[in-house]
Amino acid sequence: MLGIALVFVMLTVALCLAQGNVTYESQERLMRPEAVETAAKPKVSLTAESVILWEDDANGRVGLELMEAVLGQMKISYDTCEVVEASQVDWKEYRTVILSMTHLNLLGGEILEIFDWVREGGGLMLLYPPEVNGSFQSVSSQFGIRQLGNNYARVSGVHFTRDFMLGGQEKDYEITDPYESSLTARLSEKCEVYLESTGEHPVPLIWKYSLGEGEVVVDNLGYLEKGYRGFYAASYSLLGDVCAYPVINASTFYIDDFPSPVPGGDSQYIRRDYDMDIADFYTNVWWNDIYNLGEKYGLRYTGLVIEQYSDETKAPFEKNDDTRRFRYFGNMLLGQGGEIGFHGYNHMPLCLLGFDYKGEYDSYKLWESYEDMAASMEELERFCSQLFPREEFRVYVPPSNILSSEGRRMLREKTKVQTIASVYLPDGENIAYEQEFEVAKDGMIETPRIISGYILDEYMQMVALSELNFHFVNTHFQHPDDVLDVDRGAELGWKEMHHRLSDYMKWLYTSAPEIRNLTGTELAAAVQTYDDLQVRREYTKEGMRLTLGGFSQEAWMMVRINAGTSVEAEGGEIQELSGDLYLLRATKETIDLKIR
């Protein structure tokens, strides 16, 4: 027994020494954000390429907001016009018209003027299914419709009929909470259908119809949500012989609460599957599997540190001296090329007294003052600098994705944080700090996380598909303690949770092997480069000339070729992605796309 005990002690000491002596070499970032005062670059003059014609009703307003975001982020200049002023529009001034309208009869005879303009080479996009009435039926053939049904179809899933969007043909996608959203229609044989519903009797959801020298694209999907923006961007790109728009080109994986104090004790499901306590499972199973996924796909995780899990919100703040596991996990993450960012001194969101959690987070305490919030971040920076002295800490992720305006101002004024990574999609309670991929007016870079966790339900998969095709971006976050929470999949067991994350990564890197693996700071630099850009498009006999305002060293663009077999780029490097889609790396301010 003494011999066994001695061996056990020796193994324990060896493990402790190994964990304490994991070291890393300081990693040079592929790119860093520029300082605000040096980020401004020369602009180019632009004229509106598109006009959004909208109706002042519930769907019309939502559609207007959706397409303003889509065109704005595709860097396509546009005008807007309410339908009551449609007669004042000279359609020949635009290349494309987008109808965000429920009642097409409001256009009166102007709809015939629009169709005449399309026949002469214009591009018309119907954003959502309009009301089926006599007026719409009388012009439905101009949208490629042969016969209209009287009812709207309940679409519970989508199927790609051709290689239209990256990752689309890998599988069918389920729509959560479906409703009667789409027209039942039989189409002309001349229509090109890109998306249809799943089921025995498919309903066409996205199609293109040639009308004279121009084209009509119909979105019959009916989901005017942020999570579907990529579908509308892809639909818009079908108009014309060629479409090119800037993208971010980045894949970033965050690990919240990591490194952080490791919970003690047991978990029912970890004990069931591994016969280990939580601490041993974190070290020997969970982190081993996550690290190996990083090795397989070349990931460089961004870990977000929590110093301790106290609920203290008033200075002075107690220092955490138990740093062995912090060093072990953090040094391994950094050694793999990753990055350390801030999550918080503790897990209390940066919100002052008076902030309303709307009954959702009763266990969270509010901070006593602005100075206390600043002091907590000062302590966290001291703690991280002690552990990782060669690192800079530029990324902040709000606990539970909640951040007050005062907390955000404090980060800007009192820390070296350059980028905030909260969430892309709104939450039901409007508490979360929702973001776009952009540089804010104060210079802080917004880099939202799109999807999360290990379950990766059908809606998350749909949104991931959408954003891969809209911004050419993936951002995902996970927590080590997801494996302890039934609501986040713990009952399924870690093997199944790991399998689902592995399947997602396989889908992502099979669909877009060209996407760049970036850390949080590198993503911020990529977003800054993307956000700075302006694009002037000039259509030539050979294809398209792109002139980039705000250009710096390089820019990335998605290119769709609708008429042609291949494309060459002068002023950049272009490679085929899938089907008619290409990825352009612009190396000069002017790029000539020549289409064969």
C-alpha positions in Angstrom: 0.0 0.0 0.0 2.9 2.4 0.8 4.4 1.6 -2.6 1.1 2.4 -4.4 0.7 5.6 -2.4 4.2 6.7 -3.3 3.6 6.0 -7.0 0.4 8.0 -6.8 2.1 11.0 -5.1 4.9 10.9 -7.7 2.4 10.9 -10.6 0.5 13.8 -9.0 3.7 15.8 -8.6 4.7 15.0 -12.2 1.2 16.2 -13.4 1.4 19.4 -11.4 4.9 20.1 -12.7 3.8 19.4 -16.3 0.8 21.7 -15.9 3.0 24.4 -14.4 5.7 24.2 -17.0 3.6 24.4 -20.2 5.1 27.4 -22.0 4.3 29.2 -25.2 6.1 31.4 -27.7 4.5 34.9 -28.2 2.5 34.8 -31.4 2.7 37.5 -34.0 -0.8 38.4 -35.1 -1.5 38.1 -38.8 -3.0 41.6 -38.7 -4.0 44.2 -36.2 -6.6 47.0 -36.2 -5.4 50.4 -37.1 -5.7 53.3 -34.7 -8.8 55.4 -35.2 -6.9 58.5 -36.2 -5.1 56.6 -39.0 -7.9 54.5 -40.3 -9.5 57.1 -42.6 -8.7 56.5 -46.2 -9.6 58.2 -49.6 -13.2 57.7 -50.8 -14.7 57.4 -54.2 -17.7 59.1 -55.7 -20.8 56.9 -55.9 -24.2 57.0 -57.6 -27.1 54.9 -56.5 -27.3 51.5 -58.3 -30.6 50.3 -56.8 -33.8 51.7 -55.5 -36.0 50.0 -52.9 -39.6 50.7 -53.6 -41.5 50.1 -50.3 -45.1 50.1 -48.9 -45.9 51.6 -45.6 -47.3 48.5 -43.9 -45.8 45.9 -41.5 -44.1 43.7 -44.1 -43.1 46.6 -46.3 -41.3 48.4 -43.5 -39.6 45.2 -42.3 -38.5 44.4 -45.9 -37.1 48.0 -46.3 -35.1 47.7 -43.1 -33.8 44.2 -44.2 -32.7 45.3 -47.6 -31.1 48.6 -46.4 -28.9 46.4 -44.2 -28.2 43.9 -47.0 -27.4 46.4 -49.7 -25.5 48.6 -47.2 -23.3 45.7 -46.2 -22.8 44.6 -49.7 -21.6 48.1 -50.3 -24.2 48.7 -53.1 -25.4 52.3 -53.1 -29.2 52.7 -53.2 -32.1 55.1 -52.9 -35.5 54.4 -51.2 -38.9 55.5 -52.4 -42.3 54.9 -50.8 -44.8 53.6 -53.3 -47.0 56.8 -53.2 -44.1 58.6 -54.9 -43.3 55.9 -57.5 -44.5 58.0 -60.4 -41.7 60.4 -59.7 -38.9 57.8 -60.2 -36.9 57.6 -63.4 -36.3 53.9 -63.5 -33.6 54.3 -66.1 -31.3 55.9 -63.5 -31.0 52.5 -61.7 -29.7 49.0 -62.6 -32.0 47.3 -60.1 -35.3 47.8 -58.4 -36.4 46.0 -55.2 -40.1 45.7 -54.4 -40.8 45.5 -50.7 -44.6 45.6 -51.2 -47.6 43.6 -50.1 -50.2 45.2 -52.4 -48.8 45.6 -55.9 -52.1 47.3 -57.0 -50.8 50.4 -55.3 -48.4 50.9 -58.2 -51.3 51.3 -60.6 -50.0 51.7 -64.2 -46.5 52.3 -62.9 -45.9 48.5 -62.6 -46.1 48.3 -66.4 -43.5 51.0 -66.7 -41.2 48.9 -64.5 -41.7 45.8 -66.6 -40.9 47.8 -69.8 -37.7 49.0 -68.0 -36.8 45.3 -67.2 -37.3 44.3 -70.8 -34.7 46.9 -71.7 -32.1 45.3 -69.4 -33.1 46.2 -65.8 -33.1 43.8 -62.8 -36.2 43.5 -60.7 -36.4 41.7 -57.3 -39.6 40.8 -55.5 -38.6 40.6 -51.9 -41.5 38.7 -50.4 -44.8 37.1 -51.4 -47.4 39.8 -52.1 -51.1 39.5 -51.5 -52.8 37.4 -54.1 -55.4 39.7 -55.7 -56.7 40.5 -59.2 -54.0 43.1 -59.7 -51.1 40.6 -58.9 -52.7 37.8 -60.9 -52.9 40.1 -63.9 -49.1 40.6 -63.9 -47.9 37.3 -62.3 -46.7 36.0 -65.7 -44.1 38.8 -65.7 -42.7 37.2 -62.6 -42.4 33.8 -64.4 -45.6 32.4 -62.8 -48.0 30.3 -64.9 -50.5 29.5 -62.3 -51.2 30.8 -58.7 -52.9 28.9 -55.9 -55.3 30.6 -53.6 -53.5 29.6 -50.4 -50.1 30.2 -48.9 -47.8 27.2 -48.3 -46.4 26.2 -44.9 -42.7 25.7 -45.6 -41.0 23.5 -43.0 -37.7 23.0 -44.8 -35.6 24.1 -47.8 -33.8 22.2 -50.5 -31.2 23.7 -52.9 -31.8 22.5 -56.4 -28.4 23.7 -57.7 -25.1 24.9 -56.4 -26.4 28.4 -55.4 -25.0 29.1 -51.9 -21.9 27.8 -50.2 -22.7 24.8 -48.1 -26.3 24.7 -49.3 -26.2 21.4 -51.2 -24.6 19.5 -48.3 -28.0 18.9 -46.7 -31.6 20.2 -46.5 -32.3 22.8 -43.9 -35.2 22.8 -41.5 -37.2 25.9 -40.7 -38.1 26.2 -37.1 -41.6 27.6 -36.2 -42.9 27.5 -39.8 -46.0 29.3 -40.9 -48.0 29.9 -44.1 -45.3 32.0 -45.7 -45.0 31.3 -49.4 -47.1 31.5 -52.6 -48.2 28.2 -54.1 -47.3 28.6 -57.7 -46.5 26.7 -60.9 -43.8 28.4 -62.9 -42.9 28.9 -66.5 -40.4 26.4 -67.9 -38.1 29.3 -68.5 -37.6 29.9 -64.8 -34.4 28.8 -63.1 -35.3 27.6 -59.6 -32.5 27.8 -57.0 -34.4 27.0 -53.8 -37.6 25.0 -53.1 -39.4 23.6 -50.1 -38.8 20.1 -48.9 -41.6 17.5 -49.0 -43.6 15.5 -51.6 -44.9 18.6 -53.4 -42.1 21.2 -53.5 -42.9 24.9 -53.5 -40.5 27.1 -55.5 -38.9 29.6 -53.0 -36.2 31.5 -55.1 -36.3 31.7 -58.8 -35.1 33.8 -61.7 -37.0 34.6 -64.9 -35.7 36.3 -68.0 -37.9 39.1 -69.2 -36.7 40.6 -72.5 -33.1 41.7 -71.9 -33.5 41.9 -68.2 -34.2 39.6 -65.2 -36.7 39.1 -62.5 -35.8 37.4 -59.3 -38.5 36.3 -56.9 -38.0 35.6 -53.2 -41.0 33.5 -52.2 -39.4 32.5 -48.8 -41.3 35.0 -46.6 -38.8 35.2 -43.7 -37.7 38.8 -43.4 -35.3 38.2 -40.5 -31.7 39.1 -39.8 -30.7 35.4 -39.7 -31.8 35.1 -43.4 -29.9 38.1 -44.8 -27.5 35.8 -46.8 -30.4 34.4 -48.8 -31.5 37.9 -49.9 -27.9 38.9 -50.7 -27.5 35.7 -52.8 -30.8 36.4 -54.5 -29.8 40.0 -55.3 -26.5 38.7 -56.8 -28.5 36.8 -59.5 -29.4 40.1 -61.2 -27.1 41.0 -64.1 -24.2 39.2 -65.7 -21.9 39.6 -62.7 -22.2 40.8 -59.1 -19.3 41.5 -56.7 -19.4 42.6 -53.1 -17.0 42.8 -50.2 -16.8 40.1 -47.5 -14.8 39.7 -44.3 -13.4 36.2 -44.9 -12.9 35.0 -41.4 -13.6 32.1 -39.1 -13.2 32.7 -35.4 -13.9 30.4 -32.5 -14.3 31.8 -29.0 -14.2 29.9 -25.6 -16.0 31.9 -22.9 -15.0 31.5 -19.3 -11.6 30.0 -20.3 -9.3 30.0 -18.6 -11.2 30.4 -15.4 -11.5 28.7 -12.1 -12.5 25.1 -12.7 -15.7 24.0 -10.8 -15.2 21.5 -8.1 -17.4 18.5 -7.4 -19.3 16.1 -9.6 -21.6 16.3 -12.5 -24.3 13.6 -12.9 -23.6 13.1 -16.6 -19.8 13.3 -16.5 -19.8 10.8 -13.7 -22.2 8.6 -15.7 -20.1 8.6 -18.8 -16.5 9.0 -17.6 -16.5 8.2 -13.9 -14.5 11.4 -13.2 -15.0 14.6 -11.3 -15.4 17.8 -13.1 -11.9 19.0 -12.7 -10.3 15.9 -14.1 -12.9 15.8 -17.0 -12.1 19.4 -18.0 -8.3 18.6 -18.1 -8.2 15.1 -19.5 -11.3 14.9 -21.8 -13.0 18.2 -22.7 -9.8 20.3 -23.3 -8.1 17.4 -25.0 -10.9 17.0 -27.5 -11.3 20.8 -28.1 -7.5 21.2 -28.5 -7.4 18.3 -31.1 -10.2 19.9 -33.1 -8.1 23.0 -33.2 -5.2 21.0 -34.5 -7.3 19.2 -37.1 -8.8 22.4 -38.7 -6.0 24.9 -37.9 -8.1 26.8 -35.4 -6.6 29.4 -33.1 -9.1 29.9 -30.3 -9.7 33.1 -28.5 -10.1 32.3 -24.8 -11.9 34.8 -22.5 -10.6 35.0 -19.0 -12.7 35.1 -15.8 -10.5 35.7 -12.8 -13.0 34.4 -10.2 -16.7 33.8 -9.8 -17.5 36.1 -6.8 -20.4 38.4 -7.0 -18.4 41.4 -5.6 -19.2 44.6 -7.4 -17.4 47.2 -5.2 -13.7 47.9 -5.0 -11.2 46.8 -3.7 -11.3 43.4 -5.4 -9.7 40.3 -4.1 -6.8 38.8 -6.1 -6.9 35.2 -7.2 -3.7 33.5 -6.3 -4.6 30.0 -7.5 -3.1 30.3 -11.0 -1.8 26.9 -11.9 -4.7 25.8 -14.1 -4.9 29.3 -15.6 -1.3 29.0 -16.8 -1.8 25.4 -18.0 -4.9 26.0 -20.2 -3.9 29.5 -21.2 -0.4 28.6 -22.3 -1.6 25.6 -24.3 -4.2 27.9 -26.1 -1.5 30.5 -26.8 1.0 27.8 -27.9 -1.6 26.7 -30.5 -1.5 30.3 -31.9 -4.6 31.4 -30.0 -5.3 34.6 -28.1 -6.4 35.6 -24.6 -9.2 38.2 -24.2 -11.3 39.6 -21.3 -14.6 38.2 -20.1 -14.5 40.0 -16.7 -13.1 40.0 -13.2 -16.2 38.0 -12.4 -19.3 37.1 -14.3 -21.3 40.2 -13.4 -22.2 42.2 -16.6 -20.9 45.8 -16.7 -24.2 47.4 -15.7 -24.7 50.1 -13.1 -27.4 50.4 -10.4 -30.7 51.0 -12.1 -30.1 48.7 -15.1 -33.2 46.5 -15.8 -32.6 42.8 -16.4 -36.3 42.4 -17.0 -36.5 39.5 -14.5 -34.1 37.3 -16.5 -31.0 37.4 -14.4 -32.0 37.8 -10.8 -28.8 36.3 -9.5 -26.7 39.1 -11.1 -25.6 42.1 -9.0 -25.2 45.6 -10.4 -22.0 47.6 -10.1 -21.9 50.3 -7.5 -20.2 52.9 -9.7 -18.4 53.6 -13.0 -15.1 53.6 -11.0 -15.9 50.2 -9.5 -16.3 48.7 -13.0 -13.0 50.3 -14.1 -11.3 49.0 -11.0 -12.5 45.4 -11.7 -11.0 45.6 -15.3 -7.8 47.0 -13.9 -7.5 44.0 -11.6 -8.3 41.6 -14.4 -5.6 43.2 -16.6 -3.1 42.9 -13.7 -4.0 39.3 -13.3 -3.7 38.4 -17.0 -0.5 40.3 -17.4 1.1 38.4 -14.5 0.1 35.1 -16.1 0.8 36.0 -19.8 3.3 38.8 -19.7 3.9 38.9 -23.5 0.3 39.2 -24.5 -1.9 42.1 -25.3 -5.6 41.9 -24.3 -7.7 43.6 -26.9 -10.9 41.6 -27.0 -13.8 41.8 -24.6 -16.8 39.5 -24.5 -19.7 40.6 -22.2 -20.8 38.1 -19.6 -24.2 36.7 -20.8 -23.8 39.1 -23.7 -25.1 42.0 -21.6 -23.4 45.4 -21.7 -24.7 48.7 -20.7 -23.9 52.0 -22.4 -21.9 53.1 -19.3 -19.9 49.8 -19.3 -19.1 50.2 -23.0 -17.9 53.8 -22.4 -15.8 52.6 -19.6 -14.1 50.0 -21.8 -13.3 52.7 -24.4 -12.0 55.1 -21.8 -10.2 53.0 -19.2 -8.9 49.9 -21.0 -6.9 48.9 -24.1 -9.8 46.9 -25.5 -10.3 47.5 -29.2 -13.1 45.1 -30.1 -16.3 43.8 -28.4 -17.6 40.4 -29.4 -21.2 40.0 -28.2 -24.0 38.5 -30.3 -25.3 39.0 -33.9 -28.9 37.9 -33.4 -31.4 39.7 -31.1 -32.7 37.9 -28.0 -36.4 37.7 -27.1 -36.1 40.1 -24.2 -33.9 42.8 -25.9 -31.4 42.6 -23.1 -28.4 41.3 -25.1 -25.9 43.7 -26.7 -26.7 43.1 -30.3 -24.2 44.0 -33.0 -23.4 44.3 -36.7 -20.0 43.7 -38.2 -18.8 47.3 -38.2 -16.6 50.0 -36.7 -18.6 52.1 -34.3 -18.4 55.9 -34.4 -16.1 55.9 -31.4 -13.7 53.6 -33.1 -14.6 50.4 -31.2 -14.8 47.5 -33.5 -18.0 45.3 -33.3 -17.4 41.6 -34.0 -20.5 39.7 -33.1 -20.6 36.0 -32.5 -23.3 34.3 -34.7 -23.8 30.9 -33.2 -23.0 29.1 -30.0 -22.7 25.9 -28.1 -22.6 22.2 -29.0 -26.3 21.5 -29.8 -26.2 23.7 -33.0 -29.9 23.3 -33.7 -31.5 23.7 -37.1 -32.0 27.5 -36.8 -28.3 28.0 -35.9 -27.3 25.9 -38.9 -29.6 28.1 -41.2 -28.0 31.3 -39.8 -24.5 29.9 -40.2 -25.3 29.1 -43.8 -26.7 32.6 -44.3 -23.7 34.4 -42.9 -21.2 32.2 -44.7 -22.8 33.5 -47.9 -23.4 37.1 -46.7 -20.2 38.1 -45.0 -18.2 34.9 -45.7 -17.7 34.6 -42.0 -18.1 32.1 -39.1 -18.1 33.2 -35.5 -18.9 30.6 -32.8 -18.6 30.5 -29.0 -18.7 27.8 -26.5 -18.4 27.5 -22.7 -16.6 24.7 -20.8 -19.6 24.5 -18.5 -22.0 23.7 -21.4 -21.3 20.1 -20.5 -22.8 20.7 -17.1 -26.0 22.4 -18.2 -29.0 20.3 -19.3 -30.4 23.2 -21.3 -27.2 23.2 -23.3 -27.0 19.5 -24.0 -25.4 17.9 -20.9 -27.9 15.0 -20.8 -26.8 14.0 -24.3 -23.3 13.5 -23.0 -20.0 14.9 -24.1 -19.5 12.4 -26.8 -22.6 13.5 -28.7 -21.9 17.2 -28.0 -18.4 16.8 -29.3 -19.7 14.9 -32.3 -22.1 17.8 -33.2 -19.4 20.4 -33.0 -17.1 18.2 -35.1 -19.9 17.8 -37.7 -20.3 21.6 -37.9 -16.6 22.2 -38.4 -16.5 19.5 -41.1 -19.4 21.2 -42.9 -17.8 24.7 -42.6 -14.3 23.7 -43.8 -15.7 21.5 -46.6 -18.0 24.2 -47.8 -15.4 27.0 -47.5 -11.9 25.6 -47.3 -10.6 29.1 -48.4 -11.9 30.8 -45.3 -9.2 32.3 -43.0 -8.8 31.1 -39.4 -8.4 34.3 -37.3 -8.2 35.2 -33.6 -10.5 37.8 -32.1 -8.1 40.7 -32.7 -7.4 39.5 -36.3 -11.1 39.4 -36.9 -11.4 42.9 -35.7 -8.7 44.0 -38.2 -10.6 42.1 -40.9 -13.9 43.8 -40.0 -12.1 47.2 -40.0 -10.8 46.6 -43.5 -14.2 45.5 -44.7 -16.1 48.3 -43.1 -13.8 51.0 -44.6 -14.5 49.9 -48.1 -16.6 51.6 -50.7 -17.2 50.0 -54.1 -17.9 51.7 -57.4 -19.0 49.2 -60.1 -18.7 50.0 -63.8 -20.0 47.5 -66.3 -17.9 46.9 -69.3 -18.1 44.8 -72.5 -15.6 42.3 -70.9 -17.2 42.2 -67.4 -16.8 44.7 -64.6 -14.4 47.3 -63.3 -14.3 47.7 -59.5 -12.9 50.9 -57.9 -12.4 50.6 -54.2 -12.5 53.5 -51.8 -11.0 53.1 -48.4 -8.7 50.5 -49.7 -5.6 49.4 -47.7 -3.2 46.6 -48.9 -5.9 44.0 -49.6 -9.7 43.4 -49.7 -11.8 40.4 -50.1 -14.9 40.1 -52.3 -17.5 37.5 -53.3 -18.1 37.4 -57.1 -21.0 35.7 -58.8 -20.8 35.1 -62.5 -24.3 34.7 -64.0 -23.3 34.8 -67.7 -20.0 33.2 -68.6 -17.8 30.1 -67.9 -14.9 31.6 -66.0 -13.4 34.9 -64.9 -9.9 36.6 -64.7 -9.0 39.5 -62.4 -6.4 42.2 -63.1 -5.5 43.9 -59.9 -6.2 40.9 -57.7 -6.3 37.1 -57.4 -9.5 35.1 -58.0 -10.3 31.5 -57.2 -13.4 29.4 -57.7 -15.4 28.6 -54.6 -18.4 26.6 -55.9 -20.7 26.8 -58.9 -20.8 30.4 -60.1 -19.2 31.8 -57.0 -15.6 33.1 -56.8 -13.5 34.6 -54.1 -11.5 37.7 -55.1 -8.5 39.0 -53.2 -8.1 42.6 -54.4 -4.5 43.8 -54.2 -5.1 47.1 -55.9 -7.7 49.9 -55.8 -8.9 49.1 -59.3 -9.7 45.6 -60.4 -10.9 44.5 -63.9 -13.0 41.4 -64.0 -12.8 39.8 -67.4 -15.5 37.1 -68.1 -15.2 34.4 -70.7 
